Amino acid sequence: MTAPAPTIAPGTRISLRPGEWVTHDGVIAEMYVDLRLVEVAETHPLGLVWIHAHGLDCRWESVACPEPWCIRVAVPPDTLRDAADR
């Protein structure tokens, strides 16, 4: 049984490690990424959850990201909970 999608507040910093997340193209990531969560979007077909987020650099004054979110990745629900607690 797949864990339910966690409830995490928008703006929470999420730190994902290599192998913990999947790109929008379905590639298992091989790098660390720090994100600012916008929303836990929808369920991924493999039991993961899609998240919408911004990179931390979108918070810089020199970057005015015009989009509601600019990064979409899939993460196992339990991993997402752990990443929000790091």
Short mmCIF file of the C-alpha atoms (twelve columns), coordinates in Angstrom:
data_MODEL
# 
_entry.id   MODEL 
# 
loop_
_atom_site.group_PDB 
_atom_site.id 
_atom_site.type_symbol 
_atom_site.label_atom_id 
_atom_site.label_alt_id 
_atom_site.label_comp_id 
_atom_site.label_asym_id 
_atom_site.label_seq_id 
_atom_site.Cartn_x 
_atom_site.Cartn_y 
_atom_site.Cartn_z 
_atom_site.pdbx_PDB_model_num 
ATOM 1  C CA . MET A 1  0.000  0.000  0.000   1 
ATOM 2  C CA . THR A 2  1.289  3.444  -0.918  1 
ATOM 3  C CA . ALA A 3  1.691  6.051  1.803   1 
ATOM 4  C CA . PRO A 4  -0.696 9.001  1.483   1 
ATOM 5  C CA . ALA A 5  0.635  12.311 0.219   1 
ATOM 6  C CA . PRO A 6  1.962  14.342 3.132   1 
ATOM 7  C CA . THR A 7  0.574  17.726 4.098   1 
ATOM 8  C CA . ILE A 8  3.476  20.170 4.021   1 
ATOM 9  C CA . ALA A 9  3.109  23.930 4.238   1 
ATOM 10 C CA . PRO A 10 3.913  26.015 1.164   1 
ATOM 11 C CA . GLY A 11 7.284  27.703 1.541   1 
ATOM 12 C CA . THR A 12 8.847  24.747 3.371   1 
ATOM 13 C CA . ARG A 13 12.427 24.069 2.344   1 
ATOM 14 C CA . ILE A 14 12.795 20.554 0.930   1 
ATOM 15 C CA . SER A 15 16.281 19.014 0.693   1 
ATOM 16 C CA . LEU A 16 16.370 15.984 -1.604  1 
ATOM 17 C CA . ARG A 17 19.369 13.674 -1.930  1 
ATOM 18 C CA . PRO A 18 20.560 11.749 -5.002  1 
ATOM 19 C CA . GLY A 19 18.242 8.836  -5.736  1 
ATOM 20 C CA . GLU A 20 15.369 10.280 -3.681  1 
ATOM 21 C CA . TRP A 21 13.574 12.047 -6.506  1 
ATOM 22 C CA . VAL A 22 12.628 11.625 -10.142 1 
ATOM 23 C CA . THR A 23 12.717 14.330 -12.805 1 
ATOM 24 C CA . HIS A 24 9.677  15.299 -14.856 1 
ATOM 25 C CA . ASP A 25 11.147 13.054 -17.595 1 
ATOM 26 C CA . GLY A 26 11.223 10.001 -15.308 1 
ATOM 27 C CA . VAL A 27 14.988 10.015 -14.685 1 
ATOM 28 C CA . ILE A 28 16.175 9.109  -11.173 1 
ATOM 29 C CA . ALA A 29 18.163 12.129 -10.032 1 
ATOM 30 C CA . GLU A 30 21.857 11.838 -9.237  1 
ATOM 31 C CA . MET A 31 22.288 15.166 -7.426  1 
ATOM 32 C CA . TYR A 32 21.225 17.045 -4.325  1 
ATOM 33 C CA . VAL A 33 18.538 19.670 -4.746  1 
ATOM 34 C CA . ASP A 34 17.143 22.209 -2.309  1 
ATOM 35 C CA . LEU A 35 13.682 23.493 -3.119  1 
ATOM 36 C CA . ARG A 36 11.057 25.821 -1.684  1 
ATOM 37 C CA . LEU A 37 7.760  23.883 -1.817  1 
ATOM 38 C CA . VAL A 38 4.783  25.473 -3.557  1 
ATOM 39 C CA . GLU A 39 2.448  22.479 -3.342  1 
ATOM 40 C CA . VAL A 40 2.165  18.729 -3.228  1 
ATOM 41 C CA . ALA A 41 0.422  18.427 -6.576  1 
ATOM 42 C CA . GLU A 42 -0.917 15.014 -7.545  1 
ATOM 43 C CA . THR A 43 -0.139 11.319 -7.349  1 
ATOM 44 C CA . HIS A 44 2.424  9.881  -9.747  1 
ATOM 45 C CA . PRO A 45 1.542  6.525  -11.369 1 
ATOM 46 C CA . LEU A 46 4.388  4.731  -9.526  1 
ATOM 47 C CA . GLY A 47 3.088  5.630  -6.050  1 
ATOM 48 C CA . LEU A 48 5.153  8.800  -5.840  1 
ATOM 49 C CA . VAL A 49 3.776  12.322 -5.473  1 
ATOM 50 C CA . TRP A 50 4.480  15.208 -7.802  1 
ATOM 51 C CA . ILE A 51 5.611  18.368 -6.101  1 
ATOM 52 C CA . HIS A 52 5.714  21.872 -7.528  1 
ATOM 53 C CA . ALA A 53 8.479  24.065 -6.191  1 
ATOM 54 C CA . HIS A 54 10.957 26.852 -6.786  1 
ATOM 55 C CA . GLY A 55 14.710 26.570 -6.562  1 
ATOM 56 C CA . LEU A 56 16.166 28.519 -3.671  1 
ATOM 57 C CA . ASP A 57 17.705 30.927 -6.198  1 
ATOM 58 C CA . CYS A 58 14.189 32.077 -7.150  1 
ATOM 59 C CA . ARG A 59 14.201 33.931 -3.810  1 
ATOM 60 C CA . TRP A 60 17.123 36.157 -4.821  1 
ATOM 61 C CA . GLU A 61 16.254 39.759 -5.599  1 
ATOM 62 C CA . SER A 62 18.037 39.420 -8.959  1 
ATOM 63 C CA . VAL A 63 15.690 36.612 -10.013 1 
ATOM 64 C CA . ALA A 64 12.058 37.467 -10.532 1 
ATOM 65 C CA . CYS A 65 10.507 34.113 -11.384 1 
ATOM 66 C CA . PRO A 66 7.189  34.978 -13.040 1 
ATOM 67 C CA . GLU A 67 5.764  31.470 -12.693 1 
ATOM 68 C CA . PRO A 68 3.668  30.089 -9.824  1 
ATOM 69 C CA . TRP A 69 6.239  27.232 -9.751  1 
ATOM 70 C CA . CYS A 70 9.219  26.389 -11.930 1 
ATOM 71 C CA . ILE A 71 10.251 22.878 -10.845 1 
ATOM 72 C CA . ARG A 72 8.206  19.683 -10.893 1 
ATOM 73 C CA . VAL A 73 9.661  16.486 -9.452  1 
ATOM 74 C CA . ALA A 74 8.246  13.186 -8.186  1 
ATOM 75 C CA . VAL A 75 9.136  11.921 -4.710  1 
ATOM 76 C CA . PRO A 76 8.072  8.967  -2.545  1 
ATOM 77 C CA . PRO A 77 5.663  10.291 0.127   1 
ATOM 78 C CA . ASP A 78 7.796  9.091  3.057   1 
ATOM 79 C CA . THR A 79 10.921 10.614 1.524   1 
ATOM 80 C CA . LEU A 80 9.113  13.921 1.107   1 
ATOM 81 C CA . ARG A 81 8.158  13.907 4.798   1 
ATOM 82 C CA . ASP A 82 11.769 13.167 5.774   1 
ATOM 83 C CA . ALA A 83 13.146 15.823 3.421   1 
ATOM 84 C CA . ALA A 84 10.883 18.472 4.949   1 
ATOM 85 C CA . ASP A 85 12.162 17.546 8.428   1 
ATOM 86 C CA . ARG A 86 15.897 17.833 7.591   1 
# 
